[in-house]
Amino acid sequence: MTTLERFILDQERFHPDATGELTNLLYDIALAAKIIASQIRRAGLVNILGAAGSTNVQDEEQQKLDVFANETMKNALNHTGRVCAMASEEDETLIPIPDGYPAGKYAVLFDPLDGSSNIDVNASVGTIFSIYLRRTKEGPGTLEDVLQPGRDIIAAGYVMYGSSVMMVYSAGHGVHGFTLEPTIGEFLLSHPEITTPPVGKYYSVNESNFGRWSSGVQRAVRGFHGDEPDRIAGKNSRYVGALVADFHRNLIAGGVFLYPGDLKNPLGKLRLLYECAPMAFLAECAGGAASDGRQRILDIMPTGLHQRTPLVIGGKDDVDYVNEVIAAEDGGS
């Protein structure tokens, strides 16, 4: 059995300049994930289901588990001396390191509980994270440390709380999956060197928004229906409503996920920093691709903590197909 800790330590042997700090930081995140997973497993038995009676910065109703997961992530990271600043989908502003604790050399961004609308119906949810090297060299972390393009990510991953708990991560050298063994409380390597097929058999999109999409997006989805057999084979539709769950299935089995902009939400609803950039990093490390329909997600320079962007992510050929159709149909609009 290869534990997450042993695997990451073994990876360090190939990097002479490694200090072990990133290893410990990833293990801090894994600890937070175990705590969150323990509460999700007990959610129907304790008073942690339902709305928290508050809204987050996105003006979305927070679930009790949203609040719990957010505080757990912050408390697992803010005292270790490895992190200079954090940013969360649930917090409006930069999360500084508390006074009295040293500031480290990493900035961490996270969506503490992706797909939280699934909580009350016992469907899959997840945690997404990304790690950057700080840009400011001294003192507390700043916005400059977290407003970095995805191409500067040094490690990213997600934890999926489903029928089993899985942590999938990459530090730029392959994508690896670990399954939590509850009897010993450790993440064990179960999916080494994940690669995603260039053409998948699934497509994932909320088709209730079809009438509000651009003609290019509509045509691309019709192609996935099988309307353009000479150009692309038809696919099966699968949509869970949690990015982590849909992305994970497509990463393993092959497929493409879309959350395009529409007339109601021109930039879509997904956040660049907390969802799209870390997942794009993983997709590319697994041989896939990610775009906003026109440009590579990892090349987008963020201008705000809660910036949104359309997302097309999955197998490289499938993403290229969507990009080509949108360019042909919608032009530069």
Secondary structure as GFF3:
##gff-version 3
##sequence-region A 1 333
A	DSSP	alpha_helix	4	12	.	.	.	ID=ss1
A	DSSP	alpha_helix	21	41	.	.	.	ID=ss2
A	DSSP	beta_strand	51	55	.	.	.	ID=ss3
A	DSSP	beta_strand	61	63	.	.	.	ID=ss4
A	DSSP	alpha_helix	64	77	.	.	.	ID=ss5
A	DSSP	beta_strand	83	88	.	.	.	ID=ss6
A	DSSP	beta_strand	95	96	.	.	.	ID=ss7
A	DSSP	beta_strand	106	114	.	.	.	ID=ss8
A	DSSP	three_ten_helix	116	121	.	.	.	ID=ss9
A	DSSP	beta_strand	125	133	.	.	.	ID=ss10
A	DSSP	alpha_helix	143	146	.	.	.	ID=ss11
A	DSSP	three_ten_helix	150	152	.	.	.	ID=ss12
A	DSSP	beta_strand	155	161	.	.	.	ID=ss13
A	DSSP	beta_strand	165	170	.	.	.	ID=ss14
A	DSSP	beta_strand	176	181	.	.	.	ID=ss15
A	DSSP	beta_strand	186	191	.	.	.	ID=ss16
A	DSSP	beta_strand	202	204	.	.	.	ID=ss17
A	DSSP	three_ten_helix	207	212	.	.	.	ID=ss18
A	DSSP	alpha_helix	215	225	.	.	.	ID=ss19
A	DSSP	beta_strand	236	237	.	.	.	ID=ss20
A	DSSP	alpha_helix	243	253	.	.	.	ID=ss21
A	DSSP	beta_strand	255	259	.	.	.	ID=ss22
A	DSSP	pi_helix	272	276	.	.	.	ID=ss23
A	DSSP	alpha_helix	277	285	.	.	.	ID=ss24
A	DSSP	beta_strand	289	291	.	.	.	ID=ss25
A	DSSP	three_ten_helix	297	299	.	.	.	ID=ss26
A	DSSP	beta_strand	311	314	.	.	.	ID=ss27
A	DSSP	alpha_helix	316	330	.	.	.	ID=ss28
###
